[in-house]
Amino acid sequence: MSEQEIKEFEEKLTAGLRLAEERMLQEKALHDESVVVQSMDGVIQHIPAKQAMSSLY
């Protein structure tokens, strides 16, 4: 694989992961569910999916 092909693959993969995360959060928010997140300092929390969505966008 050339450098350009690798870069394109990484971009497509990243875009797909973002889309999957967005859809998962939307589905969980629709059902008033929570998600598990980790803060930058390593603290693990359960927060409502709606709150997670608002912090991403």
Buried (B, 14 or more C-beta within 10 A) or exposed (E): EEEEEEEEEEEEEEEEEEEEBEEEBEEBBEEEEBBEEEEEEEEEEEEBBBBBBEEEE
